[in-house]
Amino acid sequence: KRHCRNIDTLCRERESDIAALKNVTPGQVIVLRFEDFANNPMKESKNLFKMLGLEFSPNVKKFIASHTKLPPNGSETISKVRNSKAVAVSWKNYLSTEEIDELQEKCATVFKEA
């Protein structure tokens, strides 16, 4: 986990991962940003199921809906259900503006690929 705090290492590893994935047969890899999935889990799940040739059944839709939105007055601390949109941006609470700027600069290639 220590290397995750080193932005240079983190970005190099992601660049390496993306380069390796490009060598996989086209159509065998799905690139999906966590933020996109968390902000619209239903749409992204439908896309994934379609790409994988799976049925997006009413039960799957119900499960996703019930696990990505908190009920009114729900508490994330005692629930398996999370507000996926809030989770996707929660990292902003842990990084300074300077760290975010550095990350965006050093990982620009990674962000373009995703």
Backbone bond lengths (Angstrom), bond angles and torsions (degrees), N, CA, C in turn:
res aa  C-N    CA-C-N  psi(-1)  N-CA   C-N-CA  omega(-1)  CA-C   N-CA-C  phi
1 K - - - 1.461 - - 1.529 111.29 -
2 R 1.296 117.11 -24.57 1.456 120.76 -176.31 1.530 111.83 -57.42
3 H 1.363 117.34 -40.27 1.461 119.78 -178.25 1.523 113.08 -65.77
4 C 1.308 118.08 -19.33 1.467 120.73 178.61 1.524 111.49 -66.31
5 R 1.308 116.97 -19.96 1.460 120.30 177.93 1.529 111.18 -84.34
6 N 1.329 117.59 -10.71 1.449 121.71 178.96 1.529 107.95 -97.39
7 I 1.316 115.96 108.04 1.461 121.26 -174.11 1.523 111.72 -62.88
8 D 1.338 117.92 -40.14 1.465 120.03 179.65 1.530 111.03 -59.90
9 T 1.325 116.05 -46.96 1.463 120.54 -179.45 1.524 110.69 -64.70
10 L 1.293 116.43 -45.15 1.461 121.21 -179.72 1.525 110.92 -58.37
11 C 1.311 117.18 -46.64 1.467 121.23 -178.80 1.528 111.54 -67.06
12 R 1.332 117.26 -42.04 1.475 120.81 178.52 1.527 110.28 -61.14
13 E 1.324 116.61 -42.40 1.463 119.68 -179.99 1.521 111.47 -64.77
14 R 1.318 117.82 -40.82 1.467 120.16 178.24 1.526 110.54 -67.07
15 E 1.336 117.83 -39.48 1.467 120.65 176.86 1.524 110.44 -60.80
16 S 1.319 116.54 -41.57 1.464 121.86 177.82 1.524 110.71 -63.82
17 D 1.320 116.59 -42.63 1.470 120.84 178.24 1.528 110.79 -60.16
18 I 1.323 116.42 -45.15 1.470 120.85 -178.77 1.515 110.59 -64.93
19 A 1.341 116.99 -41.91 1.467 120.43 178.58 1.529 110.53 -61.58
20 A 1.325 117.20 -41.84 1.465 120.96 178.80 1.524 110.90 -64.72
21 L 1.325 116.95 -39.64 1.463 120.36 179.71 1.521 112.30 -66.08
22 K 1.320 116.88 -31.30 1.461 120.28 179.62 1.525 111.48 -65.06
23 N 1.332 116.33 -21.39 1.464 120.41 179.57 1.526 112.51 -83.04
24 V 1.313 116.83 -8.84 1.460 121.46 178.35 1.525 107.92 -76.31
25 T 1.302 116.14 150.72 1.459 120.92 179.72 1.529 110.33 -53.58
26 P 1.337 116.98 130.95 1.475 119.56 178.34 1.530 110.94 -53.45
27 G 1.313 114.77 140.98 1.447 120.33 -178.97 1.518 114.06 89.13
28 Q 1.333 116.71 -6.71 1.458 121.00 -179.20 1.519 112.57 -97.87
29 V 1.333 116.71 -8.91 1.454 121.01 -177.32 1.525 109.32 -124.21
30 I 1.308 114.82 134.30 1.457 121.04 176.66 1.524 107.46 -115.04
31 V 1.320 116.98 120.31 1.454 121.07 177.54 1.524 107.56 -94.27
32 L 1.316 115.14 123.65 1.452 120.21 -177.46 1.514 108.77 -140.61
33 R 1.309 116.02 118.33 1.461 120.16 177.53 1.520 109.03 -76.08
34 F 1.330 116.00 138.40 1.460 121.36 179.35 1.523 110.66 -55.82
35 E 1.323 117.44 -42.48 1.454 121.23 -177.56 1.523 111.25 -61.94
36 D 1.337 117.06 -39.91 1.461 120.37 178.91 1.525 110.30 -64.80
37 F 1.338 115.55 -43.84 1.459 119.93 179.96 1.530 111.22 -64.82
38 A 1.329 116.20 -43.99 1.467 120.38 -177.97 1.523 111.94 -67.50
39 N 1.324 117.27 -34.62 1.464 120.39 -179.26 1.521 112.96 -76.59
40 N 1.320 117.44 -25.31 1.461 120.36 179.12 1.527 109.87 -146.24
41 P 1.329 116.77 67.78 1.466 120.13 -175.28 1.526 114.25 -62.03
42 M 1.313 117.81 -33.46 1.464 119.60 -179.14 1.524 110.59 -67.14
43 K 1.321 116.68 -50.11 1.472 121.33 -178.91 1.522 110.55 -62.02
44 E 1.325 116.95 -47.45 1.464 120.15 -177.24 1.528 111.17 -67.14
45 S 1.324 116.90 -35.37 1.472 119.88 177.17 1.520 110.83 -65.89
46 K 1.325 116.31 -42.30 1.472 120.10 177.52 1.528 109.99 -58.83
47 N 1.348 115.78 -44.36 1.473 119.92 178.92 1.520 111.46 -61.47
48 L 1.335 116.94 -44.33 1.464 120.57 178.97 1.524 111.58 -62.23
49 F 1.314 117.02 -46.53 1.453 120.51 179.67 1.520 110.57 -60.15
50 K 1.332 116.95 -42.66 1.468 120.99 179.21 1.524 110.75 -62.29
51 M 1.339 116.85 -46.69 1.467 120.78 -179.75 1.527 111.97 -62.68
52 L 1.322 116.15 -31.54 1.464 121.00 -178.97 1.529 112.71 -89.09
53 G 1.340 116.07 -2.61 1.454 120.27 179.47 1.514 113.27 71.69
54 L 1.323 116.74 29.71 1.453 121.81 -179.57 1.522 111.35 -107.44
55 E 1.309 115.67 151.10 1.460 120.87 177.74 1.528 109.52 -75.09
56 F 1.314 116.09 132.69 1.461 121.80 175.19 1.521 106.38 -94.96
57 S 1.313 115.52 83.80 1.460 121.99 -171.46 1.530 111.90 -75.82
58 P 1.323 116.58 162.79 1.472 120.11 175.15 1.536 112.07 -57.02
59 N 1.337 117.26 -34.03 1.464 120.25 179.02 1.522 111.81 -66.34
60 V 1.327 117.01 -38.33 1.467 120.91 177.35 1.525 109.03 -65.63
61 K 1.309 116.23 -45.90 1.467 121.28 179.30 1.532 110.46 -59.05
62 K 1.323 116.53 -43.94 1.461 121.18 179.48 1.531 110.93 -63.53
63 F 1.326 116.73 -42.63 1.464 121.05 179.70 1.527 111.07 -61.66
64 I 1.329 116.52 -47.58 1.466 120.57 -179.44 1.523 110.13 -62.01
65 A 1.319 116.67 -45.61 1.460 120.04 -179.93 1.531 111.21 -61.38
66 S 1.316 116.69 -37.23 1.466 119.68 -176.40 1.528 113.60 -79.88
67 H 1.339 117.63 -13.81 1.463 120.16 -176.99 1.523 114.39 -112.56
68 T 1.303 117.48 1.98 1.472 119.16 -178.14 1.521 113.10 -119.68
69 K 1.315 116.35 1.81 1.467 120.56 177.74 1.514 108.31 -136.13
70 L 1.309 115.89 133.58 1.462 119.72 176.84 1.521 109.90 -75.91
71 P 1.313 116.48 142.90 1.465 118.16 173.44 1.526 109.46 -67.78
72 P 1.319 118.37 159.99 1.470 119.68 177.69 1.529 110.22 -52.30
73 N 1.317 115.63 135.08 1.461 123.11 -178.67 1.526 113.12 62.59
74 G 1.339 117.01 19.89 1.458 120.49 179.27 1.516 111.45 -77.01
75 S 1.295 116.02 152.74 1.456 122.13 179.14 1.517 109.77 -115.69
76 E 1.333 116.85 125.07 1.460 121.02 179.09 1.522 112.01 -68.81
77 T 1.309 118.23 -22.45 1.455 120.45 -174.84 1.518 113.00 -71.45
78 I 1.320 118.30 -22.73 1.454 120.25 -178.47 1.524 112.39 -121.76
79 S 1.298 117.65 19.98 1.450 121.34 -174.17 1.521 110.86 -130.53
80 K 1.325 116.26 151.79 1.464 121.39 171.78 1.525 110.22 -82.68
81 V 1.302 116.37 -12.93 1.458 122.34 179.63 1.522 108.61 -86.47
82 R 1.313 116.65 136.43 1.462 122.11 -179.99 1.524 110.11 -128.41
83 N 1.312 114.81 151.50 1.455 120.59 171.12 1.523 105.37 -79.68
84 S 1.321 117.22 98.87 1.459 121.00 -171.57 1.527 112.86 -61.67
85 K 1.322 117.94 -32.93 1.464 120.14 178.86 1.525 111.11 -65.73
86 A 1.321 116.88 -39.68 1.471 120.75 179.11 1.523 111.05 -69.81
87 V 1.320 117.05 -38.61 1.461 121.13 179.62 1.531 110.43 -62.70
88 A 1.321 116.50 -38.82 1.466 121.17 -176.36 1.521 113.35 -62.14
89 V 1.315 117.10 -27.20 1.470 119.73 -178.63 1.521 112.92 -111.96
90 S 1.328 116.85 6.78 1.465 119.68 -176.74 1.524 112.86 -64.37
91 W 1.346 117.39 -24.14 1.462 120.63 178.89 1.528 111.49 -59.99
92 K 1.304 117.76 -25.13 1.461 121.00 179.64 1.523 111.95 -63.83
93 N 1.332 116.38 -21.47 1.462 120.75 178.15 1.523 112.44 -76.59
94 Y 1.321 117.04 -15.22 1.461 121.18 -174.24 1.521 114.01 -107.56
95 L 1.323 117.18 -12.81 1.464 121.23 -179.12 1.519 110.47 -113.16
96 S 1.312 114.90 144.22 1.460 119.71 175.91 1.530 109.08 -78.37
97 T 1.303 116.23 165.71 1.468 120.91 176.76 1.513 110.53 -58.37
98 E 1.328 116.78 -39.53 1.464 121.31 179.36 1.533 110.81 -63.57
99 E 1.331 117.16 -41.89 1.466 120.61 179.38 1.528 111.12 -66.46
100 I 1.313 116.55 -39.30 1.464 120.40 177.95 1.523 110.15 -63.99
101 D 1.332 116.99 -44.45 1.468 120.89 178.56 1.528 110.79 -61.43
102 E 1.326 116.69 -43.32 1.471 121.28 179.32 1.527 110.46 -63.32
103 L 1.306 116.33 -43.04 1.461 121.13 179.25 1.527 111.04 -62.36
104 Q 1.318 116.50 -44.92 1.469 120.05 -179.84 1.523 111.58 -64.95
105 E 1.331 116.71 -35.45 1.463 120.79 179.33 1.530 110.63 -71.27
106 K 1.329 116.38 -50.86 1.462 119.89 -174.43 1.512 113.80 -74.80
107 C 1.302 117.91 -23.33 1.469 121.51 -178.83 1.528 111.97 -107.55
108 A 1.311 117.58 19.09 1.471 120.70 -176.88 1.527 111.73 -54.61
109 T 1.330 117.06 -40.25 1.474 120.91 179.70 1.515 110.57 -62.95
110 V 1.309 116.71 -42.53 1.462 121.54 179.77 1.527 110.41 -62.71
111 F 1.312 116.78 -44.77 1.462 120.39 -178.34 1.531 111.32 -65.47
112 K 1.325 117.47 -33.59 1.468 120.62 178.20 1.524 111.29 -67.45
113 E 1.333 116.38 -34.86 1.464 121.59 -176.45 1.520 112.33 -76.29
114 A 1.332 117.22 -28.12 1.467 120.04 -173.43 1.504 112.47 -82.12
